[in-house]
Amino acid sequence: MKVTVFGAGNMGARIAEVFLKAGHAVTLIDIKEQFCEGGKKRIEGDLAGGVKRGKMTQEQMDACLANLTLSVDRQDAAGSDFVMEVILERMDLKKELLEELDSILPEDCIIGTNTSALSITEISNAVPNRSDKVVGCHFFNPAHIMKLVEVTKGLKTSEETFKKAYDIMASLGKTPVQVNEGPGFVVNRILIPMMNEAIGIYADGIASPSDIDLAMQNGAGMKSGPLHTADLVGHDINLAIMNTLFTETGDPKYRPHPLLKKMVRAGYLGVKTGKGFFTYDGPFGKEIPGGDLTIK
């Protein structure tokens, strides 16, 4: 199967990696060559780590990389059987991409979007003649490790498209769940407000980020506490999802906490920038012990 992934950032690269490991030919497309090369480096690093740990052979790694093509030309998506859109969480950019792809992709190509919370139906309106081929395929970070994929039906998604997408996700070794479109789908509808509440607990001076996470890990069975998870997702993404939930529902329980907005404005986006509620040894680096955020 020829797969094209749009967006070579952290999520896009790891989603491309998942398809490569399953034996598919993958074209990874972004707007700049440096972004594509960055995505390839992430993939190479993960695969090399797998070889070192005995999870795969050097020959398997070489085969994966041989199936990877980098491009800055959207026309190279021609002939794709499956497309994954993993670009910025902005409706205008997603629609603009799909509008251009409408004249490039084969009629039977399925278009999966990795949106965290945006409307699948609205995204599909960008391609009215093939809106039945658009489906949500929401991977979780880190996509090469996390098993869950929310396969989400918009109002116009056909049963055939949904089943094919669902089966493809299962064939990748993922655990797909069926979701009908709704703001935040399932996980983020629950998880993002919990993160927001944890932010509020810290902002109120009730407990430190470390103690909040320790409390939830040991008292609620969480593998990773809400603030570490928020740092991993990225606070720009958290804020975008929170704004979507609030706008779509009008429910005040989804209103983003002012501290979350302040952190995004400061560039404290979490792991991706090296600073969030915790401090890391550079972007995507290891956590520095005792580096809890301090509000001045």
C-alpha positions in Angstrom: 0.0 0.0 0.0 1.3 3.5 -0.9 0.8 5.8 2.1 1.4 9.5 2.2 1.8 11.4 5.4 1.5 15.2 5.4 3.5 16.7 8.3 7.0 15.6 9.3 6.9 16.8 12.9 7.0 14.6 16.0 3.5 13.1 15.4 3.8 12.8 11.6 7.2 11.2 11.6 6.2 8.6 14.2 2.9 7.8 12.3 5.1 7.4 9.1 7.3 5.1 11.2 4.3 2.9 12.2 3.4 2.4 8.5 7.0 1.7 7.5 7.3 -1.0 10.2 4.2 -2.6 8.8 5.9 -2.9 5.4 4.2 0.0 3.5 5.9 2.5 1.2 5.6 5.9 2.8 6.0 9.4 1.3 6.6 12.0 4.0 5.7 15.5 2.8 6.2 18.8 4.5 6.7 22.4 3.4 10.5 22.6 4.0 13.2 20.1 3.3 14.6 20.7 6.8 11.3 19.6 8.3 11.4 16.4 6.3 15.0 15.7 7.3 14.1 16.3 10.9 11.3 13.7 10.6 13.7 11.2 9.0 16.2 11.7 11.8 13.4 10.9 14.4 12.5 7.7 12.5 16.2 6.7 12.1 16.8 7.3 15.8 13.8 5.1 16.8 14.7 2.3 14.4 18.3 2.3 15.6 17.1 2.1 19.2 15.0 -0.9 18.2 18.0 -2.6 16.6 20.1 -1.9 19.7 17.4 -3.4 22.0 17.0 -6.5 19.7 13.5 -5.5 18.7 14.4 -5.5 15.0 17.4 -6.4 12.8 19.6 -4.0 10.9 18.2 -5.5 7.7 14.7 -4.7 8.8 15.7 -1.1 9.7 17.4 -0.7 6.3 14.2 -2.1 4.6 12.1 0.5 6.4 14.3 3.4 5.4 14.4 2.2 1.8 10.6 2.5 1.8 10.7 6.1 2.9 10.5 9.0 0.5 10.8 12.6 1.5 9.2 15.4 -0.5 8.2 19.1 -0.3 5.9 18.6 -3.4 2.2 17.7 -2.7 2.0 16.3 -6.2 4.0 13.3 -4.9 0.9 12.1 -3.1 -0.4 11.0 -6.5 -1.3 7.3 -6.6 -1.7 7.0 -2.8 -4.0 4.4 -1.4 -4.1 6.1 2.1 -3.3 9.6 3.2 -2.7 10.8 6.7 -3.0 14.5 7.4 -0.9 15.4 10.4 -0.4 19.2 9.9 -1.0 22.0 12.4 -4.3 21.9 14.3 -5.9 24.7 12.3 -9.1 24.1 10.3 -8.1 26.6 7.6 -4.8 24.8 6.9 -6.4 21.4 6.9 -9.1 22.5 4.4 -6.6 24.2 2.1 -4.5 20.9 2.0 -7.5 18.7 1.2 -8.8 21.1 -1.5 -5.4 20.8 -3.3 -5.3 17.1 -2.8 -8.7 16.7 -4.4 -7.2 17.0 -7.9 -4.1 14.9 -7.0 -5.4 11.7 -5.3 -7.1 8.7 -6.8 -10.9 8.6 -6.4 -10.7 5.6 -4.0 -8.0 7.0 -1.8 -8.9 7.3 1.9 -8.0 10.5 3.7 -7.3 10.1 7.4 -6.9 13.2 9.6 -5.1 13.1 12.9 -7.0 16.1 14.3 -7.2 16.0 18.1 -10.6 17.7 18.4 -11.7 19.4 15.2 -14.8 18.4 13.3 -14.3 15.6 10.8 -17.4 16.7 9.0 -16.2 20.3 8.5 -12.8 19.1 7.3 -14.5 16.8 4.8 -16.5 19.7 3.4 -13.3 20.8 1.7 -13.7 17.9 -0.7 -17.4 17.7 -1.3 -17.1 15.1 -4.1 -15.2 12.7 -1.9 -16.3 13.7 1.6 -17.3 10.1 2.2 -13.6 9.1 2.0 -12.5 11.4 4.9 -12.2 9.8 8.4 -10.5 10.6 11.7 -7.5 8.5 12.6 -6.3 10.0 15.9 -3.0 8.6 17.0 -1.6 9.3 20.5 1.8 10.6 21.4 4.3 8.9 21.1 2.6 7.4 18.0 5.1 4.6 17.5 4.5 3.4 21.1 0.9 4.2 22.1 -1.5 1.5 20.9 -4.7 3.5 20.7 -6.2 5.1 17.6 -9.6 6.8 17.7 -11.2 6.0 14.3 -13.8 8.7 14.0 -16.8 9.0 11.7 -18.0 12.3 10.5 -21.6 12.7 9.3 -20.5 12.1 5.7 -17.9 9.3 6.3 -19.1 6.1 4.6 -19.3 2.7 6.4 -16.9 1.3 3.8 -14.3 4.1 4.5 -14.7 3.6 8.2 -14.2 -0.2 8.0 -11.2 0.1 5.8 -9.6 2.7 8.0 -10.4 0.6 11.1 -8.9 -2.5 9.6 -5.8 -0.6 8.5 -5.2 0.6 12.0 -5.6 -2.9 13.4 -3.1 -4.2 10.8 -0.5 -1.7 12.1 -0.7 -3.4 15.5 -2.8 -0.6 17.0 -6.0 -0.9 19.0 -8.6 1.1 17.1 -11.8 2.2 18.8 -14.9 3.4 17.0 -15.9 7.0 17.7 -18.8 9.1 16.3 -17.8 12.7 15.8 -18.1 14.9 18.9 -15.9 17.7 20.3 -12.7 16.1 21.7 -13.8 12.6 20.7 -13.3 10.3 23.7 -9.9 10.6 25.2 -9.4 14.3 24.9 -13.0 15.0 26.1 -11.9 13.4 29.4 -8.2 14.0 29.5 -7.9 17.7 28.5 -10.3 19.0 31.2 -8.4 16.9 33.8 -5.2 18.5 32.7 -6.9 21.9 32.9 -8.0 21.1 36.5 -4.5 20.0 37.4 -3.2 23.4 36.1 -5.8 25.1 38.3 -4.7 23.2 41.4 -1.1 24.3 40.8 -2.1 27.9 40.1 -4.1 28.0 43.4 -1.0 27.0 45.3 -2.5 23.7 46.5 0.4 21.5 45.4 3.5 21.5 43.2 3.5 20.0 39.7 5.5 16.9 41.0 3.2 16.3 43.9 0.0 16.7 41.7 1.3 14.0 39.3 2.5 11.8 42.2 -1.0 12.0 43.7 -2.7 11.0 40.5 -0.2 8.3 39.7 -0.5 6.7 43.1 -4.0 7.6 44.0 -5.8 7.2 40.6 -3.5 4.6 38.9 -2.2 6.9 36.2 1.0 5.8 34.5 1.9 9.4 33.8 0.5 12.3 35.8 -1.7 14.9 34.2 1.0 17.6 34.1 3.7 15.4 32.6 1.1 14.2 30.1 0.3 17.8 29.3 3.9 18.6 28.8 4.3 15.7 26.4 1.2 16.6 24.3 2.3 20.2 24.1 0.5 23.2 25.6 -0.2 24.8 22.3 -2.1 21.7 21.4 -3.8 21.5 24.8 -5.0 25.1 24.4 -6.2 24.5 20.9 -8.2 21.5 22.0 -9.6 23.3 25.1 -10.7 26.2 22.9 -12.4 23.8 20.5 -14.2 22.1 23.4 -15.3 25.4 24.9 -16.4 26.9 21.5 -18.3 23.8 20.3 -20.1 23.1 23.6 -20.3 26.5 25.3 -19.9 24.6 28.5 -17.8 26.7 31.0 -16.2 23.5 32.4 -14.1 23.5 29.2 -12.8 27.1 29.6 -9.0 27.0 29.4 -7.2 28.1 32.6 -5.5 31.5 32.3 -2.1 29.9 33.3 -2.3 27.6 30.3 -2.8 30.7 28.0 0.1 32.4 29.8 2.4 29.5 29.3 1.7 29.3 25.6 2.4 33.0 25.2 5.7 32.5 27.0 6.7 29.6 24.8 6.6 27.1 27.7 5.0 24.4 25.5 6.4 21.4 27.3 8.8 18.7 26.1 9.0 20.1 22.6 10.5 23.4 23.9 12.4 22.0 26.9 10.2 23.8 29.4 6.6 23.4 30.7 5.5 22.3 34.1 8.8 20.6 34.3 12.2 21.4 32.8 14.0 19.2 30.2 17.5 19.0 28.9 16.6 20.9 25.7 13.7 20.3 23.3 12.6 16.6 23.5 15.4 16.1 26.1 15.3 14.2 29.4 13.6 15.7 32.4 15.9 17.5 34.8 15.1 16.4 38.4 13.7 19.2 40.5 12.8 21.4 37.6 9.2 22.1 38.5 7.7 25.3 37.1 7.7 28.2 39.6 5.3 31.0 39.1 6.8 34.3 40.0 
